[in-house]
Each structure stands twice: as structure tokens, then as C-alpha cells.
Amino acid sequence: MTRTFLALDLSPELQKFLERAIARGTHLLPAARWVEPVSLHVTLAFLGELSDEQLAQAIEAGEAAARQVPPFSYRLTGLGTFGSARAPRVVWMGLEDASGRMQALQQVLMRELQARGFPPEERPFSPHLTLARLKRPLSREEQQALQRLLYEIRVPASLPEHTVETLDVMKSELSRAGARYSYLYRARLATPEE
């Protein structure tokens, strides 16, 4: 069984910026579980534990979806949280894709996965990068530290957009040190000739 998800990658420039944001977050809010910057990705579909046959179907769905959407670019927008101010569950970096192709790719991917027997995703797609997870409500001091972080981390206008050219089928291996991700397959997005 292989713990599998389909995702989009990040450019080295975006990764470096996010690495600095995570370092600042680790300093201000050490109670949060901050992700390793090298493991950041935009998840389009999390499939869980798959048999070899299901994995082949997931790769096929990824290829089929990728052939239907041309490359596109996205940019980082700013930090936010999921959950209440006192008990946020996630600190995230928002993403913006002016072309709408990221959303289109996710929807096409969901259709292709469903056509191959995978269950539909219940939650609406919200393009973001998870930077940290929190397991308990924050103290007043931690709430203030989080608000400071949300105020301090600003995405500079000079930070370049990232052009997405592949849809990646990824493997997730859980360990005490956290999740480790590796590429299983990269499906190229559509080219104008296709």
C-alpha cells in the first residue's frame, strides 16, 4: 500500500521566501508544528493508502487530467489561518492563479479520479500551502504572536510567479520526524499542439 496524493510543485524562489516565513513562525510560535520548506506542495487530491492497482489508476487519472489543462502560473498572496482566532488548526499561505487553470485542473482531476472509482472530495478546493498545524488552543501570548506573524509576513511584489508545467503523483511516508514525500510520477500539462 502506498499513501498517495496528487500535487503541484513550487519554484526555488517561492520555497526560499516560505523558508524565511517558516523560520520566523518557528521563532514566534514554537508550539505549532511547522512543515519543512522542502516538503511544501499544493495538494489537489489526497487519496490515502492505495494498492498497486489503485496507484496505477491514480497515475492514469493524473495523466488524463494533465492533458486537458495547459500550463499556468500562480503567486503567493499572504498568510491566513483555518479555525478560530483562539484555536486555529492551520497556518497557511494563500495562492492566486489569475487564469483559473489551477481550479480547472483540480476539477478535471476530481472527475478523472471519480471515473476510476475514487470517492469524490467532500470539501471545496481552497488553493493554499499548509505551513503549520496547531493541536491545541493558543494562550493569549501565542494569539498575539500569531497576529504579529500574520502582520509581519508580507509577500513582496517582486517575488516572481511560479509556472506549473506538471501534475505530480506523490508518495507520503510517515515517521516520527514527520512526513517525507517523494515523486512517483510527473504528468506534463497540455501543450498548445495537443
Backbone torsions as a table, in degrees:
resi	resn	phi	psi	omega
1	MET	NA	140.1	-178.1
2	THR	-125.1	123.1	177.9
3	ARG	-75.7	113.8	-164.6
4	THR	-125.4	145.0	170.3
5	PHE	-148.1	161.0	177.3
6	LEU	-113.2	135.8	-169.4
7	ALA	-151.8	172.0	175.3
8	LEU	-113.7	149.3	-177.5
9	ASP	-89.7	-179.3	177.5
10	LEU	-124.8	154.1	175.1
11	SER	-80.4	158.5	176.5
12	PRO	-58.6	-34.8	179.8
13	GLU	-64.2	-45.5	179.1
14	LEU	-65.9	-38.8	179.9
15	GLN	-62.4	-41.1	179.2
16	LYS	-63.6	-43.7	178.1
17	PHE	-61.5	-45.2	-178.8
18	LEU	-67.8	-31.4	176.2
19	GLU	-61.7	-42.6	177.7
20	ARG	-66.4	-40.6	178.8
21	ALA	-63.2	-42.1	179.7
22	ILE	-67.2	-39.2	177.4
23	ALA	-61.2	-42.4	178.2
24	ARG	-65.8	-42.3	178.6
25	GLY	-62.8	-40.6	178.5
26	THR	-60.9	-37.9	179.1
27	HIS	-70.0	-45.2	-175.6
28	LEU	-79.0	-32.4	-173.8
29	LEU	-135.5	70.6	-176.2
30	PRO	-66.3	-17.4	-179.8
31	ALA	-69.9	-20.9	179.9
32	ALA	-77.0	154.6	174.2
33	ARG	-95.4	98.8	-176.7
34	TRP	-83.6	142.1	-178.5
35	VAL	-80.4	157.4	172.7
36	GLU	-74.9	127.9	-177.6
37	PRO	-54.3	-33.7	-179.0
38	VAL	-67.8	-17.6	-178.5
39	SER	-96.6	5.1	-179.5
40	LEU	-68.2	139.1	178.6
41	HIS	-160.9	161.4	176.7
42	VAL	-98.8	107.1	-178.5
43	THR	-78.1	124.6	174.9
44	LEU	-97.1	-32.1	179.4
45	ALA	-156.0	126.7	173.5
46	PHE	-103.4	122.8	-173.8
47	LEU	-106.1	-14.7	179.9
48	GLY	78.7	-156.6	-177.7
49	GLU	-73.3	122.5	-178.2
50	LEU	-120.7	143.6	171.2
51	SER	-74.3	170.8	178.1
52	ASP	-59.6	-39.4	179.9
53	GLU	-65.8	-44.4	178.1
54	GLN	-65.0	-38.1	178.4
55	LEU	-61.6	-42.5	176.8
56	ALA	-60.8	-39.6	177.9
57	GLN	-66.3	-39.2	178.8
58	ALA	-64.8	-41.4	178.1
59	ILE	-64.1	-43.4	177.8
60	GLU	-60.4	-43.0	178.5
61	ALA	-63.7	-41.6	178.5
62	GLY	-62.6	-43.4	177.3
63	GLU	-62.0	-45.5	-178.5
64	ALA	-63.2	-42.0	179.5
65	ALA	-67.2	-43.7	-178.4
66	ALA	-60.6	-36.3	-179.7
67	ARG	-66.4	-16.3	-174.9
68	GLN	-98.0	-7.8	-176.1
69	VAL	-130.5	126.2	177.9
70	PRO	-74.4	164.4	177.4
71	PRO	-55.0	154.3	-179.7
72	PHE	-150.3	169.9	179.6
73	SER	-120.8	148.5	172.9
74	TYR	-133.5	161.5	176.9
75	ARG	-132.1	159.3	175.7
76	LEU	-78.6	145.4	-178.4
77	THR	-114.5	-37.6	-178.4
78	GLY	158.3	167.6	-178.5
79	LEU	-81.2	151.9	174.5
80	GLY	-156.6	180.0	178.9
81	THR	-135.3	152.5	168.9
82	PHE	-104.5	134.2	-178.7
83	GLY	107.8	178.6	-178.1
84	SER	-75.6	165.8	179.7
85	ALA	-62.5	-35.5	-178.3
86	ARG	-80.4	-30.4	-176.9
87	ALA	-135.3	62.8	176.9
88	PRO	-67.1	146.5	179.0
89	ARG	-97.5	-31.1	-174.4
90	VAL	-142.0	140.6	167.3
91	VAL	-105.5	127.3	-174.5
92	TRP	-132.6	161.0	172.2
93	MET	-109.5	125.3	-179.7
94	GLY	-76.5	157.6	180.0
95	LEU	-127.9	148.0	176.5
96	GLU	-132.5	130.8	177.7
97	ASP	-125.3	100.6	-175.1
98	ALA	-61.7	-27.0	-177.2
99	SER	-76.3	-21.7	-175.6
100	GLY	79.8	4.5	-176.1
101	ARG	-73.6	-27.7	176.8
102	MET	-63.2	-46.1	178.2
103	GLN	-62.5	-43.0	179.8
104	ALA	-61.9	-43.6	179.6
105	LEU	-61.5	-42.6	-180.0
106	GLN	-63.7	-41.7	-179.8
107	GLN	-67.1	-43.2	178.0
108	VAL	-63.3	-42.1	178.8
109	LEU	-60.9	-43.2	178.8
110	MET	-60.3	-42.1	178.6
111	ARG	-63.6	-44.5	-179.1
112	GLU	-64.8	-38.4	178.2
113	LEU	-67.4	-44.4	178.9
114	GLN	-61.1	-38.6	179.6
115	ALA	-62.8	-20.3	-179.9
116	ARG	-105.5	17.0	172.7
117	GLY	92.4	4.4	177.8
118	PHE	-81.9	144.1	-179.0
119	PRO	-69.0	151.0	179.4
120	PRO	-69.4	151.3	176.0
121	GLU	-75.7	129.8	-176.7
122	GLU	-79.9	-36.2	-175.9
123	ARG	-88.5	145.7	176.0
124	PRO	-67.6	149.7	-179.5
125	PHE	-73.8	127.6	178.6
126	SER	-128.5	98.9	-174.9
127	PRO	-59.8	117.8	179.4
128	HIS	-162.6	167.6	172.9
129	LEU	-117.0	124.0	177.4
130	THR	-77.4	120.9	179.7
131	LEU	-99.2	-32.5	-178.5
132	ALA	-154.5	154.3	174.4
133	ARG	-121.7	143.8	179.7
134	LEU	-121.5	136.2	-174.3
135	LYS	-100.9	-14.3	-175.9
136	ARG	-142.8	162.0	176.3
137	PRO	-60.4	151.5	-177.9
138	LEU	-89.1	146.4	171.9
139	SER	-70.7	169.6	177.9
140	ARG	-58.5	-41.9	-179.9
141	GLU	-64.7	-41.3	178.7
142	GLU	-67.1	-37.2	176.0
143	GLN	-60.9	-42.4	178.5
144	GLN	-65.4	-40.6	178.7
145	ALA	-63.4	-40.6	178.5
146	LEU	-64.7	-43.9	178.4
147	GLN	-61.5	-38.1	177.2
148	ARG	-63.1	-44.4	178.7
149	LEU	-61.1	-46.9	-179.9
150	LEU	-60.7	-33.1	179.2
151	TYR	-77.2	-40.6	-174.0
152	GLU	-72.8	-39.7	-173.1
153	ILE	-82.2	105.6	178.9
154	ARG	-117.5	136.1	179.3
155	VAL	-81.2	117.6	-179.7
156	PRO	-68.7	144.1	178.7
157	ALA	-60.7	-25.5	-178.3
158	SER	-76.7	-11.7	-179.8
159	LEU	-69.7	121.5	-174.9
160	PRO	-69.5	153.5	171.9
161	GLU	-68.1	160.7	175.7
162	HIS	-111.7	129.2	178.0
163	THR	-91.9	124.3	-179.6
164	VAL	-92.8	125.5	179.7
165	GLU	-121.1	-9.2	-179.4
166	THR	-137.2	154.9	169.5
167	LEU	-109.9	122.7	-171.3
168	ASP	-104.7	132.1	171.2
169	VAL	-93.0	120.5	-171.4
170	MET	-117.5	152.8	175.9
171	LYS	-111.2	137.4	178.9
172	SER	-116.9	125.2	177.0
173	GLU	-116.6	121.0	-178.4
174	LEU	-88.3	139.3	175.5
175	SER	-147.7	175.4	178.5
176	ARG	-61.7	-29.7	-179.4
177	ALA	-80.0	-4.0	-177.9
178	GLY	114.2	-178.9	-178.9
179	ALA	-77.3	140.8	172.6
180	ARG	-117.3	135.3	-175.3
181	TYR	-114.7	144.9	174.4
182	SER	-142.8	152.4	179.7
183	TYR	-79.0	132.8	173.2
184	LEU	-102.3	-33.6	-176.7
185	TYR	-163.1	142.7	176.3
186	ARG	-120.8	118.4	177.8
187	ALA	-99.9	123.4	-179.9
188	ARG	-73.9	137.6	176.5
189	LEU	-69.5	164.2	-174.5
190	ALA	-58.2	145.4	171.9
191	THR	-107.9	157.8	-177.1
192	PRO	-54.3	-26.5	-178.3
193	GLU	-75.3	-20.5	-174.8
194	GLU	-75.7	NA	NA
